[in-house]
Amino acid sequence: MAQTTISSASNGVALPQTNVYLASAANFLSSDGYITISFPGQTTITSGSDGAILPQATINVVSTSTFSSSGSLFFWPDGYAAPQIISYTGKTATTFTGCTGGNAPLAFGDLLQQNPVTIFYTTLLNNNTTIASGSNGLVLPQATINVSSTTGFTTTGVILVTTNLGVQVVNYTNTTGTSFTGCTGGVGTMSTSGSVTQIGCTGCIGGLGTLATGYSVYQQPSIPVGVFDLNTTITTDTVSHDPFIIENSLYDCAVPIYYKIRGKYPGTGHYETFIVVGVPTDLNPVTDHLLVDTKIVASWIGETVTVYVTGT
């Protein structure tokens, strides 16, 4: 499983965003992949919401300090077979506001945690260049930063520039073949051959919440070629499962493991997605299509899903 963290280039940025910047791109899929971002938020219900029945526009808690400014929450009330999923649009120091979702009663001391989010991206970014002589000795911020090449960098976005004061976050609005233009941000003096990087994902879709440097990011591996018997029996019976359970199956290495599979059907070129429990398979049980470029990807939360049972 590929793992990294959110880089300073995405610190304080609210999802959804076209670009999400990472500390490392090692072992991540180069295109058409999913990443899951974990948020550290955890708190408990206070007396102000004790006995309130969801949905509630405002939820009172001990502290929201470790939560993003917007996002989604989950908690597992006593006696319920599945957790409650709550979206929120704002917060104060001790409340979540603009809340929707859920149907269970809240109780003093109930644990609330922030949901991880899963994001699809089209292209992995792993770009490196160096400061050119035209910017040697210049002090950030500068409207234009001259580099050896901008090949591979997004037309607009964020770069990390190394100066005598360390790694600096610089936003830019355009590029030429050898420069970033419309630049803002950063401090310190640049020097020839100083590092300029852009690592992360572009073409991103989905997600809710505010990112911060150091948040954990992971990606489930691709299905290894030749491991699965494509004639594996898939039962015609299906069972509905709460998607939170499926998400945590992979995240917590629980048993049984539910696999979300995504692949392309050669007959149409369209991507198809399904969920199985038992063993992964390249055969879509919904359409009986044999898929190519098949991958295990992160599950999702907040949708009703059907799980197909594969044989062993």
Secondary structure, 3 states (H helix, E strand, C coil): CEEEEECHHHCCCEECCCCEEECCCCCCCCEEEEEEECCCCEEEECHHHCCCECCCCCEEECCCCCCCCCEEEEECCCCCCCCEEEEECEECCCEEECCECCCCECCCCCEEEECCEEEEEEEEEEEEEEECHHHCCCEECCCEEEECCCCCCCCCEEEEEEECCEEEEEEECEEECCEEECCECCCEECCCCCEEEEEEEECCECCCEECCCCCEEEECCECCCCCCCCCCCEEEEEEEECHHHHHHHHHCCCCCCEEEEEEECCCCCCEEEEEEECCCCCECCCCCCECEEEEEECCCCCCCEEEEEECC
